[in-house]
Structure formats: C-alpha cells, structure tokens
C-alpha cells in the first residue's frame, strides 16, 4: 500500500541513477541510466533492461545520486540544511520537491546522514515485470534452431519464414532489437521463394492474372 502511494506521489519524475537487483540477499544484476517514476511503477531504459531479469519478491535498490559518495552527499545535505534553514527546503536544487518528500518520509530521525543513506539505497519491492503494453520488446518466440540463419526459412516447414521478434531473440535497449528486425527481415525478403510468393500475392490482390511458362 505504502509503495503504491509513494509511486503515485512521484508520478512521471525522471532522473539519472544506478540500480541493483537483489534476490535473497545477493546482487544479481546492476544497471545505470534514466529512472522514470510512473503511476504503475518504475520505468525508463534502466527499468526496461532490468525487467528481463526480475522475479516477484526481488528488491530493487536505487542510488538516486550516483555521482556523489555517501560521505559527500551527507556533507552536501548538511550544507544545504544550514543554508536553507528548514527541512522543507532541504532538497531544493537536488530533487524535485515530491521526490524529496518521498525520501524524507522514509527517514526516522530526519538527520542528514540517515537521509544520505536512503538516497544512496532507496529500496522498492519488485512485484514483477510491468504490462507488456509498455514494453519495447518481449521475450520468447519460435526456436531459432528450427530456422535457417541464412534464409530465415523454417527447417520443418519449407516456405514458412520468421523474422524479428517472432523468433526467440531479444537484446538490451539501444537499437539492437530494431537492427535485428531490419536485418532478419531483409535477409528473408531477398529469398527467391518468398519474393515470388509476395509478388504473386500482390498481383492477386490487385486483380491481375498470373501466368506460368513452360519451356
């Protein structure tokens, strides 16, 4: 309940940070990049790459200010508190106000060393991957061993081709998935049998007759 309220409060706030995925007390994956807080959870490139590794029950540890060490951050917060004079303005110029409020609510003492530790290890419980409607690519698909990598044609069903996300191949965000979709599609479409089939289908849809020629 508390986590859902927290995420709603920091709706659509983005920052650059580091994330560590923890499972049964052990680190299983780390990633750095843009963190985007949404009403349904954590999103952004960092979360998209993490989602292929997460399991329900994992813990997500976020470093919200990776450019500062714990000691440097505590000193910065102390200086900020002396300058601003009030706890309400402690995170001004550091975080969006709502994110600062969310951090402050987790502190028991409100002292700057404790706040620094929370910022460097902001933990969320993982319920699982998000809705696939928000995904850039999904895992799974046809077994790649059953398709010819040179032609993209099925080894079991000649004349059947599969490319891109239809095959069980996926990669991290950054262009790999688009490149694979285009490259595999280009390889398939240049095959004579597929090209002939495509042209014949186009002619039939246009109402034109197709002819065969025998020598």
N, C-alpha and C positions, 0 to 999 in steps of 0.2 A: 504493500500500500504506500509506504513512505517513498520507495523508489519511483513509483509511478507519479506521485505528486512532484517529486524532485524534477523528473524529466519534463513534466508539463511546465514547470516554472522556468526552466531554461530552454524553452522551445525555440528551435532554429538559431541557436548560438553556435558559432564556429570558432575554432582556434587550432593552432598547430601544437601537437603534443606527441607523447610516446605512450604506447600501450603494451602491457604484458598480460598474457593469458595464463591463469594459474589453475591447475587441476590437482586436487588432493594435495595441496601444499607445494607442488612443484611447477616451475615455469615450463610451459610447453610451446609458447610462440611469442615473439615480440615484433612490433611494427611501429613505425613512426610516420606521421603525416597529419592531414587535416582531420580533426574530430568535429563532427556536426551533431549537436543535440537536437533530436526531434521529439515529437509528442509520443511516438511509438518506441523510442529507444535511441541508441547511438548509431549514427550513420556517417557518411563520408567515405573517402577512399580507404582510410585506415580500417574502418569497420567492415567494408566490403571484403578486403583481403583477409581480415580476421575471421569472417563468417564461415570460411571453408574449413576452419579448424575447431570452431567452438562446439561444446556439448552442454546441454542443460545441466546446471549445477556448477559450472566453471565460475571463476571470479575474474573480472576484468579490472586490472589496476591501471589507472591513468596518471601519468605525470603531466600536469597541466602547464608547467613551466620548465621544460627540459633544459632550457638554456642556462638555468641557474642551479647551483648546488643547493643542498638543503641549508647549509650554513649561510650562503649568500642570500638566499630567499628570506631566511629568518631576519637577517640584518636589514634587508630591504623593507620588510614589513614593519620592523621596529622604527626605522627612519620615517616610514610613511605615517605611522601612528603618531609620532612626535610632531610631524609636520601638519597633519590634518586635525589632530586633537580629539577626534571622535571615532569610535569603531564603525559607525555608519559609512564613513568615507575612507575606510582603510584600504579598499581595493580599487579606489578611483585611479584610473590610468593604468591599471594592471589587468582587470577583468571587466566584462560587462557587469553592471550592478546586480542583475539577477543571478549570475553565476557566483559572484562574490557572496551574495546572501545564502546561496545553497551551500557554499563552503563553510560559512560562519555557523550555520545551523548544526553542522556535524561536530563542532568543537564543544567540549565540555567546560573548559576553563576560559576559552577566548584569548589565551595568551598567544603571542606571535610564534613561539617555537611549535606549539601544537597546530596552529593554522598552517604553518610551513609544511609540517609532516602530512597533513591532509591533502594539501595541494600536490605534493610530490607522490602521493599514494592514494588517489581518490578512487575508492573501490565501488564497483557495481556488481550485482549478482546477474549472471547470464541465464536467461530463460530459454535461449536457443536462437537460431538464425531468424532474421526478420522475414516478412512477407516477400515472396518471390516477385511480386509486382514492383518492388523497389530494387530488384537485383539487376546487375549489368550483364551477368551470365549465370547459367545454372550448371550444376554438375550432373553427370550421368549421361546416358545416351547409348547408341549402338557400340558394340565391342569393336575396337579399331582393328583387332587381329583378323576380323572377318571381312575386311575391306582391303583392296589393293591400294597401297600408298601412292602408286604412280598414276593410277586412273581414278581412284575413289569409287571403284565399282565393287559390288558385293561378290565375295568368293562363292557364296552359296546360291545367290540368285542373280545370274548374269542379266544385265540391263537395269539393275537397281543401283542407284548411286546415293551416297550420303556425304554431306559436307558440313563444315562449321560445327555449330552447337548440336547438330543431330548425332554427332559422334561423341564418345566419352573422352573428350579432351577439353580442358579449361586451364586458364592461366590467371596470374595476378592482373590487377588493373594496370593500365599503362599502354594499351594498344595491342598487346599480344593476341587477345581474343578476336579483335577486328582483323588483324593481319591473317590469322588462321582462317577466318571465314572467307576472306577475299582470295587467299592463296589456294585453299582447297576447292573453292567454287570455280576458280579459273582453271585449275587442273582438270576438274570434271567436265566442264563445258567444252573443253577442246578435244574431248574424246569423240572419234567419228560416229560411234553408235549413238551417243547421247545427242550430238549435234544433229544427226539425221532425224532422230526421234522428235527433237524440239522443232525443227523446221517443218516436219510433216504435220505435227500438231497445230502449228501456226497456220499452215495452209488450209487445213480442215476447218479451223475456226473462222477463217476469212471466206469460206465458201468456194475456194479454188480446188480444182481436181488435181490429184497427184497421179503420176504415171510411172510405170516401171518399164525398163528397157531390157530386152534380152538380146544378146549378141547373136 
